[in-house]
Amino acid sequence: MAELPGPELPPTLSRCSGRFTISTLLGTEEGARGPYAAAEGTGCDSAHPTQLSGSTLCTRTFGYNTVDVVPAYEHYANTKGVGDAGKARPSLADLHSILKPDPGHLQVLVSEPQHSNGLPEAGPEEAAGEPGKAPEPVRFGWVKGVMIRCMLNIWGVILYLRLPWITAQAGIALTWLIILMSVTVTTITGLSISAISTNGKVKSGGTYFLISRSLGPELGGSIGLIFAFANAVAVAMHTVGFAETVRDLLQEHNSLIVDPTNDIRIIGVVTVTVLLGISLAGMEWEAKAQILFFLVILVSFINYLVGTVIPATTEKQAKGFFSYRADIFAQNFVPNWRGPEGSFFGLFSIFFPSATGILAGANISGDLKDPAVAIPKGTLMAIFWTTVSYLVLSATIGACVVRDASGSLNDSVAVGSPDCEGLACGYGWNFTACAQRQSCRYGLSNYYQCLCRDQLYPLIGFFGKGYGKNSEPIRGYMLTYVIAVGFILIAELNAIAPIISNFFLCSYALINFSCFHASITNSPGWRPSFRYYSKWAALFGAAVSVVIMFLLTWWAALIAFGVVIFLLGYVLYKKPDVNWGSSMQASSYNMALNYSVGLSEVDEHIKNYRPQCLVLTGPPNFRPALVDFVGTFTKNLSLMLCGNVLIGPRKQKMPESRLTAHGHTKWLTKRKIKAFYTDVVAEDLRSGVQMLIQAAGLGKMRPNILVLGYKRNWWKASPQSLEDYVGILHDAFDFKYGVCLMRMKDGLNVSRVMQAHVNPTFEALQRPEENGTGGRAAPGTAADPAALASEQQASTIFQSEQGKKTIDIYWLFDDGGLTLLIPYLLGRKKRWGKCKIRVFVGGQINRMDEERKAIVSLLSKFRLGFHEVHILPDINQKPWPEHVKRFDDLIAPFRLNDGFKDEAAVNEMRQGCPWKISDEEVDKNRAKSLRQVRLNEILLDYSRDAALIAITLPIGRKGRCPSSLYMAWLETLSRDLRPPIILTRGNQENVLTFYCQ
């Protein structure tokens, strides 16, 4: 615990009921009163005014006067992600750092009084409304909010209009099997949704919220739309069932409005309009209506059960009802298939929607008092009681009613009459004629009425706008109404039910899969408090749901999955900016981790060599051309890591590092560059790059090439920065890195242009073009992550089509093949695909044909597709005198002019100036210097109009080639060239092979 250096608090501290309130952190030197300490001689309750009055520290942490705090609910509420500061919790800097007096260092830590258990008395949903505040929304418990709602959605039209008919077709035994199969799927789904709903605080959004926060927006959005559509169609199904009943009553009394079909449509539209009115009246009225409907259904059940034990009247017997009879039960126990729907899975498809109301409670998760308790308890209880009711009703109706009856009182006969067939003959009724003609209007087989806000998709947010204290989506209600009316116009219950079955089964399959997927990812965030579920049961439920979908209606199953795949693809393409800690994210991490660890066990082979680049971009948005160049040939192929060195004191630069890292990653993503970003804080550029070279990467996913920009106007820069720049190249070679150095005519660093656009009066502390590496050259433009994400993207040559230009490769020295490989990878990309690649090599004029054949043969074995080879016989000719003089003038300011003194005298003269060039070094390197001058002339002659020039990077020997001389070589070699020039040097190990093993 971080104890404060202040004096011990007086006994009045025990009367404090809150934690503390701090308005300003005023750090002091060691030995002074700490930043959070109360004024001396005062306690938490002191009435004496002090400099901290009104914001005095008042703690209750085990009796210590400390900045640290005990665990509390509000510290974890509304947590967004890893690394976000908890509400009212001191930061690590508050506890760990030595705070200096800083007027700008302000931190507000205000909290409400803390109760003994660290938890608030009531959540925001449960708190009573206060005067002047908006009214609190209506909240429901598990009975009214979940169980009754689910039971009403499970019971419905199928129970009243189709369960007797299904029992007649499938028999009691298979009907029970259909019921139990449906219940198995829904129970497993109920267990899965219970586990998901107890894995953290549940907000409004229903099934979509639960699944999207578990599986991510891709599958969550797909399920949400499909489930919403299925529910809208379910409204139509139940309404059509009700309209059929009313139509039949009108038909019995010869009171049809138009005709049987259109009457269903008229009654259905009127009914669903009334239901819409109830929904628009508000959640409270809708809940009251649900209680009324629930009581009506219970009364109908009691009425039915009592009616089954009352002796049947003559009128009832004429319609096939004879009360409980063992022989009727036995006959109805076995199936009797009839009609086009007379098959097991045909009946299953019609019955299954009656079991699909299990998510009705989860759908109003935002209106529940405690969703984590209400959803599991209410859902499973609803499944249990409705299952019992289905089993009881199918068994009792199968024991009381024969399959065929005419309804005519004239069909009564004496018991045992001849020419009478069927079970009813034993009870004095002859239904043989209508049964043989299949014209019976009554009986189980014939008479149906025997019982009585994330905006993942465009425009979808329009329908999610909330109104009123419960934020009810009235526009969503209207959309549901329109969909329901559309299906009501079908006016055929048996046609609507199979459509719903497939969509609900698809939703259940994805729900169960999400639960299984979250379990197997081993994510620490998957901690559901609901323990009565199994990941294998969830997998079984998902598999069974998919199998049943195809067994029911294969074409409808394909349509459902097609819709899911389309919606999934759309969200994957749009990549919504959301982060919910889904199991998909955990799965991606697991896969990456397993593959990375597994890769460490694989021996490296030249055939699998990939150029993995550490790019010294600094802030990536400062050098977009360098980012685009490397991103072009590494995309979907190899590792790219953008490195930035923040130069300065660690305490000053660490906050900048934390602030900007996410913004730089967002910038790369927006630019469609597949790369990582990392930064280090160092006292100077070279030591920071050394850190990156040694520590960047993971396992085999480590950089093997250092890519950096050319240091323009180096002769105007400070000599030490020049020494550091060349030293970075030496460090890269020491660590067995290849080096790729890029120069463009107008430079790489665009930070000055960016700052001038934002602030015309901006003056850089250092010329941006002077720094070709990853150090910060200019302040300001990379400080704001939001600005980085919304920043206008600068266009570069590597983003445009190059047409039929050339990529010229000057493979002057064998570096292992890296000078060839990078242009080859670049040429495979669409923007560079039309460019012709030319290879230039040095040679002798009297052996040009032989040397050309040898290089062509070697390139053909590498299978690079390079066919145009040029031999440069004049590479060793003397350059033009004026060009030589230009080189001598370039190095003149850096010469010692020592007159060829001995080494000891030269070292003494060069003390503190290691970049100085001695006369002996100029003389010994004269041939190499002239070669750079001549090569520049050749480049200007042959490659003036090329799209890109790639040339082998010359190497200066450590301790023998001063940094100024080496930079003069690079300057001379690459000056006055219009196309970008890439100077490449591998680590002298093969990156190309022509062997197959």
N, C-alpha and C positions, 0 to 999 in steps of 0.2 A: 504494500500500500504506500502511496506517495504522501507521506506525512508533511505537514506544513511546518516551517520554522517559527511560526508565530507562537505567542504565549498560550498556555493551557486555558481552555474556556472555563468559565465559572459554572457552578451547579445549575444555574438557570437554563443551561442548555437542555436539560431533561424535559423542559416544558415545550420545546420546539416540536411541531407536528409535521413540518414540511422538510424538504431537502435543503435547497439553497437557491438564492437568486443572485446572479452576478451580472453586472452591467458592463464593467470594464476590468480588463486584466492589466494591473499595473505592476510589472515585474520589478524586482529590486536586486541589488547585488547580494552576494552570499553574506549571510549574517543579518540582513535586514528582515523586516516583517514580510512574509510571503504575499503573493498577489491575491490570495483568497482569504487572508487572515482578517479576523475582526479587529476593530480598534482596541488598543490595550485598555484594560480595565472595564471593558463592556462585554456583555454576553449577547446572546441572540435576542433577548427580550429587553435589552437596554433601552431606556427611554432617553438617554443622553445623546444629543445629536453628535455625529461624527462625520468625517469625510465620506463614509460609506453608508450614511443613513438612507434608509429606503431600499438599499440593495446589499444589506449586510449578509455575510455568509452565515447560514444557519444549517447545520448538518446533524444528521443522526446516523452515523456510520460506526457502529460498535464502540461509541464513546470517544472516537478520535476526531480531532480537528483536521480534516483532510479534504483535498479536492476530490478524491475518489468517492464513488457513490455505490450504494447497494443495488442489486438487480431490481428492476421495476418494469411494469407493463409498458409504460409509455416509451421506454427506450427501444422497444422492438416494434411498436405499432407503426404502420405505414412505411416499413422498410422497403426500399426499392431494389437494391442489389448489393452485391459484394462491394465493400469499400465505401458505401454511403454512410455518413455519420448518423448514429442513432439520435433520436429526439431527446434533447436535454442531457445527453451523456457527455462528460468532458472528453476532449480529443486526446490522442496520444501525446500530442505536443504539450497539452495542458499538464499532463502527468509526468512527462519525461524531460522536456526541454528546460533549459535555464532561460527564464524570461527576462529580457532586458527592458528597461523603460522605453516604451514606444507609444506615442500618442495615437498612431494609426492602428495599433493592435487592439481591436475591439472584438469582444465575443459576448453574445447574449446567451445566457443559459437560464431560462425561466421555466419553472415547472409548478404544477399544482401541488397542493399538499399530498403527501404520500401516506397510504394506509399501511397498516401493520404487515399485510401480506404482499405489499408491493404492487397490488392490482387495484385498478379503479373500482369504485362501487358499482358502476354501471357503464356499459359501453355506450358509444355515441348513439347507437340505435335504440337503446333502452332508456336513455335519460329523459326525464320529463321536460316538457316545453317550458320555456321561461317567457315572461312578458316581453313583448317587443321582438321576439324571435319567430321564425317561421314555424308553423305547426309540425309536430313530429309525425312521421309516417306511421301507418297502421302496421303492427307486427303481429305475427301469428305463432302459436305453439305447434307442437308436433301433431296434435289431433286435428285441430281445425285447419292448420296450414298444409299438412302433408297427408295424413292418413285418410281423412274424409275426401280430400281433393283427389287423391289417387284412386280411392274406391269408386268415386263417381265416374272417373275416366275409364276405369277398368270395366265396371258395369255399364251397360248401355244397350244399344240397339241389338247387338249380337245376342245378348242374354235374352232379350224379350222376343226377338223375331227369328232367330236362327238356331239357337241352342236346341230346341225341340226337333227341328228339321235335321240338324246334324246328328242328333241321337238316333233318329229314325234311319238315317242313311248308314252311319258307321256302327250303330249298335252301342249299347252302354259301355262295353269293354273298350272298343276303339275310341269312343268319345272321351273316356277317361284318359286313354293314352294321348290323345290330341291335347287334352287339357294339361296333363302332366308334362308333356314335351314343351308346350308353350310356357308353362310355369317354370320349367327348368331353365329355359333361356332367360326369362325375365328375372328369376331369382338370382342367377349368376350375375346378370347385369345390375340388379339391385345391390348385390354385394360389392361389385366394382364401383358403382357410383357412390356407395357409402364410404368406401375406402378413399376415393378421390375427394369427397366432400369433407372428410376429416383430416385432410393433409394440408392444413393451413386455414386461414380465415377466408370464408366464402362471402363474396359480394353479389350484387345483382348481376343478372346475365344468364341465370339458369344453366341448362345443360351445356350451352355454348361456353359459358364462363368456366365451368368445371373442366371440360375437355380441352379447351384452348390453353388453359393454364397448366395442364398436365402434358399434353402432346405438342403444344405449340400452335401458332396461328394457322399453320398450313392445314392440318387435319381438323383443328378446332373450328375454323371458318367453314370448312366443307360440311362437317357434321351439323353445325348451327343452321345453315341454310336448308339442308336436307330435312332436318328434324322440324324446322319451322314449317316447311312445305307439307310434311307428313301430318303435322298437327292441323294445318288448315284443311287438308283433305279429310282428316278424321272428323272435323266439324261437319263437313258435308255428309259424311257417312251416317253419323248419328242423326243429323237433321232429316236425311232421306228416310231413315228408318222410322222416325216419328211421323213424317209426312205419309208414309205407307199406311201406318196405323190409322191416322185420321181419314185418309182416303177410303180405307176399307169400311170404317164406320159410316162414312157418307154413302158408300155404295150399298151397304145393307139397308139404309133408309131411303134409297133412291134419290139422293140429294147431291149428286156429283156437280161440281162447279162447271167443268168443261168436258173432260174425258179423263180416264184413270191416269194416264201418263202426265198430262199437263196439270192435273190436280196436285200431283206430287211436287211438281216444280213450283206451282203457286204457293202451296202450303209451306214448302221448304224455304222459299225466299222470304216469306213473311216471318217465319219462325226465326231464321238466322238474323233478320233485321231486329227482331225483339231482343235476341241475345246480344247483339251489338250494342243496343241501347243500355242493357244491364252493365256491360263492360265499360261503356263510356261513363256510366254513373259513378264509377270509382271502385277501388279494390274493396272498400268496406261493404258496399252494397252487393258486390259480386259474391263476397264471402257469405253474406246473409242469404242470398239466393241459393248458394250451394247447400247450406244447412237445410233449407226448405226442401230442395230436391232430394237430399239424402233421407230426410224423414219420409217423404213420399215413397221412395224406393223401399225403405224398411217396412212401411205399412203394406206395400204390395207383396213383399215376401211373406209377411205374416198371413195376409189374406190368402195367398196361394197355398201355404202349408196347411192352414186350417181347412181350406177347400178340398184338399186331397183326402182328408179323413172323413169328410161329410159324405154320406151315401149319395150316389149320383142320381139326379132326376132323369126323367125320360128324355127331356131335351138334351141333357148332357150325354146320355148314353147314345143318342142318335148321332152325336158328333164324335163318338169314340172314347169318351171318358167313362171308366167303370170303377174308379177308386183303386186301391191297392190290390193287385192280383199277381200271384206267383207265376202263373203261366204267361201273363202279359210281360212280366219282367224277363222270363226266360226267352220268349220270342224276340223281344227287343234287345236282348243282350248281345246278339250276333248281328253282323252288318247285313244290309239289304240295299245294294247300290242301285241308284236310279238316275237317269238323266246325264247330261254332259259333265256336270260337276260331281258325278258319283264316283269319286276316287278318294283315297286317303289324303293325299296331299292337296287335292282340290278343296276338300273340306277344311284341311288345316289352314290353307290360305285365307279362307273365309272367316274361320274362328280366330286366328291369331291376333287380329286387331283388337279383339276384346280383352287381350292381356297386355296391351301396350300402353296403358295409362300410368305405368309405374313412375314415370319421370314428371308427373304433374306437380308434385311437391318440389322437386329440384328446380323446376322451371320458374318458381317464384322465390329462389334462394335469397334475393335481396329483401323480401318482405317477411322473412322468418326471424324470430327472436334469436334463436341459436341454431343455425343451419347444420352445424356439425353434430348436434344431437337429434334435431327434428328429422333430417333427411333419412338417416339410417333407420331410426326407430319407426317413423311413420310409413316409410316405403315398404319395409319388410312386414309390418303388421297388416298393411293393406293387401299385400300379395297373399299373405296367409288366409285372411278372412274371405277374400274374393275367391280364392282357390276352393276353400271349403264350400262356399255357396254354389260354385259351378258344379262341383262333384255331387253335392246333395240334390241340386235341381235336376241334373241330367239323370240321376238314378231314380228320383221320385217320379219324374214325368214318364220315364221309361217303364215304370211299374204300374202306371195308371191308364195310359192311353194306347190304343191300338194304332197301327200304322195307317189304316185306311178306314174312312167312315163317310157316309153320304150326307148326314145331317137331316135326312128325311125321316119323319115319324112313321111313314108308311112302310119302312123296311123292317119293322119288327115282325118276328116270326116265332113260332113255338120252338122251344129248345129241342134240338135233334132233328129239325126238319130236313128232308132230303134236298139235294141240289144246293146246299148251302156250304160254302167253303170259307175257311178262315176262323180265327180265334173267336170272333164276335158271335159266331153261331151258337157257341156254348152259353152265351148270355142272352140269347133271344133276338139277335139282330143279324140280318142278311145283307152284307155289303159286297157280295160277290160280283154283282153286275158292274158297279162303278170301279171296283178294283181291277177287273179284267180289262175294262176300257180305259183304265188309268184316268178316270174323270172324277174321282172322289174329291170333294172340296174340303173335307175335314180329315182329321187324323194327323199323327206326327209327321207323315211324309208330305202332307199337302197344305195344311193350314198354318201359315207362319205365326199367326197371332194367337198363340195358345196360352201364354201367361199374362198377358195384358199389354353496346355503345361502342367498339375498337375500329371501326370503319376499314374492314379488310377488302370490301368490294365496292366498286363505284356506285354512288347514289344510295347505298344501303343505309348510310347514316341518316338519310332523310327520314326513314321510317322508324328510327330509334329515338327520336327526340321525345323527351319525357315532359309530362304536364302534371301539375298538381303536387301534393305533398308526397305521394308515392312514386312520382316521376313515371307516370303511366304512359306507355308508347301508343298514344291514340292513333297516330298514323299507321303504326304496325297493326292495330286492330282493324283499320280500314282495309289494309292490304289483305289480311286474313279473310275479311268479309268478302272481298272480291274473288279470292281464290275459292272460297267455300261455295259462293253462288255459282261459279263456273262449273264446279263438280256436281252441285245439286241439279243443274240442268241436265245432267246425264240421266238422272231419275231412275237409276238401277243399282240397288244396293250390292248385289253380287258382282257387279262390274267394278265398283269402287273399292271394295274390301281388299282384293288382291294387290291393287296399286299401293295401298297403305302398308300392307304386310311387307313388301319388299323394301320400302323406304325405312320402315321401323327396324326391320332386321338388319339393314345396312348400318343404321345408327347404333344398334346394340352391338354389332360386331366391332365397330370402331371404338365404342366405349369400353368393351371388354379388352380389346387390344391395347388401348391406352393404359389401362390398369396393369396389364401384363408387362407392357413395355417399360412403364415406370418402375416396376418391381425388379426387372432384370438389369436395369442400368446401374444398380448399386449406387444411386445418387444419394448423398447424405440428406438431401432435401425431401426425399420420399419417406415420410414418417407418419402414415395415417394412424390415428388413434383407434379406428375401427379394426378390430383384430380378426373378425370372423370372415375372412376372405382368403383365398388362395390364388396365387398367380397362375397355377396350373388350371384351376377351375375357370379363371378368366380366359385363359387361352382356349380351353375347351368350349366355353360359351361363344367365343369369337368364331371358332371353326364351325361349330354347329350352326350358328346363324348364317354363315356363308353357304354351307351345304344346303340348308333348308331353302335359302333364297333361290338357288338354281333348281332344286327339286320342285319348288312351287311353280315358278314361271321364269324360265331361263332367260327369255328376252328382256323381261322387266329387270332381272338381276343385272344383266349387262348394261341396261340403261342407267340403273342406279349407280353402278361402279363407274360408268362413263362420266356421269355428272360429278362424282367425287374426284375422279382423276382430273377433270377439266378445272374444277374449282381449286384443287390442290396445285395444279400447274400454274394457275393464275396468281395465287398467293406467292408461290416460289419465285415467279418472275418479278412480281412487284416488290417483294422483300419489304414488307411493312416494318416501320421502325418501332418495333415493340420488343420487350425483353421480359418474359414471364418465368424464366427459369424452368422451361419445359423439359420433359424427359427426352425429347429429341436433342436438345442441347447436351444433356448428360450423355446420351448415346454417342453423339459426335465426339465428345471428349474421350469416352471409353475407347472408341475405335481408333482415334488418333493416338492415344496413349499406347494401346496394344500394338498397333502397327509400328510406332516409333521404337518401342522396346524390342519388338521382333526384328526390326531392321538392324538393330545393333548386333544381332547374331548372324547376319548375312555378310560374308566376305565380299570386299569390294572387287569389282571387275571392270576392266576398261570399257567393255561393251555397255555397261550400265552407268558410265560416267555422266554426270549432269553438272552444268555450270551453276553452282550455288553461290549467289552473289551477296556480299556485304557492300551496300551502296552508301557511300558517305554523302548523303543528300543534305545534311543539316535538316531543318524543317522541310519536308518533302515538297511543300508548295513553293519553296524558294527556287528549286531546280527541277521544274516539271519535265524539261527535255531529258535530263539524266534519268529521271524516274520512268519516263515513257520508253526510252531506249532499252533499259534493262527489263522493264515489264513486258516489252514486246517479245523478246526471245525466251523469257522464263515462264510466261503464262502457261498454265496447265502442264508444265514440264519440270520445273525445278524451284528451288528456294530463292526468294528475294527478300532481303532484310534491309530496310532503310535505317541507317544509323545517324544519330545526331549527338554531337558533343556540346554540352552546355558548360561554357567556360566561366568559372567564377567560384566563389565560396559555396560550399555545399548547402549551408543553411539558407543561403539566398536563392539558390537555383533549384533546390528540391521542390518547393511549391510550384515553380514554373513547370517542372517535369511532370508533376501529377496533374496539373491543370491542362496541359496541352497534348498529352499522349493520346487521349481518346479522340480529340479533334483531328490530329494527324491521321489516325487510323480511319476516321470517317472520311477525310479528304481522299485518301487512297481508294476507299470503297466507292465513293462517288465517281472517281476517275476510272473505275473498273480495273484497277491495278491489284493483282493478287499478290500482296506483299505484307510483311510484318513491319512494325515500327518499333524501334527501341532507342533509348537515349541513356547517356551516362553523364554524370557531373564530374568534371576534372579541373585541375588547376591550369592546364594548358591543353592545346589541341592534340599534340602527339601522344601524351599519356592517356588521354581519353580514347583515341583510336586504338592504342595498345590494349586497353581494356576490352573494347569491342572485338578486336581480332581474337583475343584469347577466350572470351566468355560467350560470344554470340553463338546461337544455335543449340541443338540438343541431340546428343548421340550422333548418328550418321547424318542427321539433318543439320549439318554445320557448313558455314560458308567455306568455299575453297578459292574464291576470287574476290579481290578487293577492287571495287569500281569507284572511281572518283573523277571529279572534274579538273580540268587544267587550270592552273593558277595564272590568270591573266595579269599583265602589268606587274609581274613579280619583281622586276627591277626597281619598282617604286615602293614595294612593301618593306616592312622592317626586316632586317637581315635575319633576326631570330625566327620569324614566321617562315622565311625561305628555308632555313635550316630544318625546321620542323616538317615542312612539306616533303622535302626530299627524304628526311629521316623516316617518314611514314612509309614511303616506298621501300626503303631498306627493311623496315620492320616487317612488312608484308612478305618480302622474300625470305626473311629469317624464319617466319612461321610457315613456310612452304605454301604460301598463297600465290596464285597467279594474280596479275595486275592488269587492269583495263582502265586506261586513262582517256577521257573524252574531251575534245576541244571543238567548240563551235565559233564561227566567225564573230557573232555578236555576244558571245559569252553564254553562260548557263544560269547565272543568278539573276532572277527577275524581282528580287525583293525591293530594289530601288523603284522599279516601275510600280509595284504594288503600293508602296508607301506614298509615292507621288500621287497616285490616284486617290488614296484616302486622305492624305495631308500634303498639299502642295508645298508647305514650308518645311517639310521633313529634311533633315540633313543627317546622313548616316554617320555613325561614329567611325566607320571604316568603309572604304569603297567596297560594295558587295562583290564586284568582279574580281577583287584581289583574293578572295577566299574561295578556292575551288573545292574545298572539302566540307566535312560535316559540321564545322563549328558555326556558331551563330555569328553572322556578320552584321546584321542590322536588327535593332530591337523593334518590337511592337506588332508586327503583322501576324505572328504565330501565337499571340497570347490568348486569344479568345476562341475556345472550341466551337462555339456556335457560329462565329464569323467564318471559321475555317470550313465548316460543313456547308455554309451557304455561299461561300466565295465563288466568284465567277472563275471557271476553269480556263487557264491559259492554253492556247493552242500551240502545238509544236510540230516540227517536221515529221516526227515519228507517228503522228496521228493522221497523216494525209496519205493519199494514194501516190505512189512514186512513179507510176507509169513505166515506160520502157527505157528507163535509165540504166546505169550500170552500178554494181557494187564492186569496187576495185580492191583486191587483196594483194598487198605487197608482203609476200612470205619470204622475207630476206634471211631469216635465221630460224633454225628448227627449235621451237620451244615446246615440242610435244604435240603440236597440232591445234592449240587453242586459238591461234590467229585465224585458222581455217574454220573451226567449229562454230564460233559465234556468228560470222556472216552467213554460214550455212543455215543455222537455226533462224536467223532473221529472214532469210530468203524464203523460208517455208510459210511465212505469214502472208495473209491475203494482200495487205497493203504493199508488200515488197515482192510479191510472187512474180510479177512481170519483169522485174529487173534481171538483167543479164550479169552473171558473176564472172569477172575476169581475174585471173591469177597472174601476178608478176613475180618473177624470181631473178636473182642475179646470175650472171653467167659470163663466159668468155666468148669473144666474137668468133674464134676459130672452132668452137665446139657447140654452137648454138643448137643445131639439129639434135645432136646426141643428148644434150641436157634437157631440151624440150621433151623428147621422147621419154626420158627417164622420169620427169615430173608428171607427164600425162599418165604414164603407167602407174606411178604411185597414187595419183589422185583417183584413177579408176578403181584401184584396189580398195580405196577408202569409201567408194560408192557414194560420193558426195554430189555427183552430177556436174562437176566443174569440167568443162570441155575446152574452154578458151584459155590458153596458157601463152604468156609472153615472156621471152627471155630479155633481160636488160644487160646487153654487153657493155654499155657505156656507163655503167654504175661507178666505175673506178676512174673515170675521166676527171680532169681538173675542173672545178666549178669556175664560173665567171668571176673575174677579179673584183668587180663591184660587189658581188655577193659575199666574197671572202672578206672584203673590207667592212661590210655591214656586220658580219659576225665579230670581227676584231673590235669594232666600235662597241658592240653589245657587251663584251666581257671586259672592256678597258676599265670601267669604274671599279671592277672587282679584283684587279690585278695588284699583286704586291710590288711588282717591279723591283725584285730583290737582286737582279743581276746574277742569277744562277749561283746563289750562295749555298753553303752546305745545309744539310737537313736541320741541324741544330739551330743554326741562325735563322732559317726560315720559320721554324716552329716558334722561336722567340718573337719574331716579327708578327706572327699570326696569332699570338696569344690573345684570346678573347674574340678573335675574328676568324673562326674556322671556315667561313665561306670564301675567304680570300684565295686567289689563285696564284701560285708561284710560277716563275718563268719556266722552271723545269717541268711542271705539270702541263703547262701550255704546250711545251715542245714535245713531250712524250705522247700527248693525246692529239697531236696535230692531225694525223691521218684520220682519226675518228671524227674530229671536228669537221674536216673538209668533206667527209662522207655525208654528214648531215646536210651540209650546204648543197652538195650535189643531189642528194635525194629529194630535197625540196624543189630543185629545178625540174627533176624528173616528174614529180607529182604534179607540178604546174603544167608540164607538157602533156601528160597522158590523162590526168584525172581531174582536169579543171571543171568538167561538166558532170562528174559522177554524182550519184545520189548519196554515196557513202564511201569513205576510204578507210580501209583497215590495214594497218602496217605494224610490223614487229617493233615493239618498244625497245630502244637501246638501254643497256644496263651500264650504270656507272659503278665502278668498284669502290666499296667502302674504304675510306681512309686514303684513297688514291685519286678520287675525283671530287673536288669540292662541289658543294651544292649549287653555287652560282654557275659553274661550268656545265654541270649536268642540265640545269634549267635552260642555259643558252643553247645546248644541243636540241632540247625539246622545242624551244621557241623557233629555232632556225628550221628544224625539220617540218614544222606544222604551220608556219606563218603564211599569210596571204591566200589561204585556201578557202574557197566558197563552201564546199560541202563539209559536213561534219567529218572529223577524222578521229578514228579510234586507234589508239596505240596500245597494243596488247602484247603481253609476255606471259606465257604459261610458266609453271614451276619446273619446267624441263623434264616432266614426266609425261608419258603418253596419255593422251585423252582420245586418240583415235587408234583403231586397229583394223586389220583386214583379215584377222583370223576369226574362225567361227567358235572357238572355245578358248 
